[in-house]
């Protein structure tokens, strides 16, 4: 399995995604501040992986704390959570994971005779549980979605919603993996995904690692391929799904969804339940991260644009629910109207 992130006795070990595909190197975070930095710099990225990384960051912070009483640990715990919550704003998995840790801390703290050592153990165990649950959710949603893909044909994906974006197996790429495991003959078309090139660098790398036929295209080629009949389905991941089914995902996803509708191609979104945010009513309310201009102005250290030209770099966009054919989760496949289908599965188990 691709070792995206791993809890070790020395700290949290991350496969450095900024160096893929040519270099397979690792970064060891030994403090929670380093975990926060690894998330900001996108050494680790992808909504579910960000969530579990943050949970491990909390666990690391609590493990390394010098506090000897629960009262002394509490303000430190709050600082750790605040630091990790300040890393990236769009993927709701980050806040979901931190809230789960906060709820656990509150529950433990309320128990009579609770010790710092017992809190350390429980918080670390919870982070490891979230890691296992994430892989399980990906495998289950992959199995739910596999039948939606063509038995033979082209499937377009955008960004990287694979093993590298999760603790393993992937969401959109999990659906593709499950379909391939069931014998479907799929050619994956991976949008390069400017400016960070998650498709060209990461999706292509991990699918080739698994022997799944993959072709990379520049983002502006998708329309032409659809018109030429090369694409039978689109499947992407998500960073946050609002209560009405609007989907925030990597910048460029919205354009792909509009193109898919125009060409009569189904557009699927695959995500674990931790990506669903029923507290956010509409996609317009989802905070969109704006990243540094240098990601657009430069490539591999070389400047591409004239000095001082204006730059925009929103990392995500919102695809309105009307473009989404189905949302594939570990709890099942949801169809419109999403307000009803999402609310209906809110309390269901995988
Ligand atoms: O900026 P990134 O690389 O973290 O963005 C990742 C995406 O947009 C993914 O499609 C999304 O997080 C789903 S990952 C299973």
Boltz pocket constraint, residues with backbone or C-beta under 6 A from the ligand:
constraints:
  - pocket:
      binder: B
      contacts: [[A, 44], [A, 45], [A, 46], [A, 47], [A, 48], [A, 91], [A, 158], [A, 159], [A, 160], [A, 161], [A, 162], [A, 165], [A, 166], [A, 170], [A, 171], [A, 172], [A, 198], [A, 236], [A, 237], [A, 238], [A, 239], [A, 249], [A, 250], [A, 251], [A, 270], [A, 315]]
      max_distance: 6.0
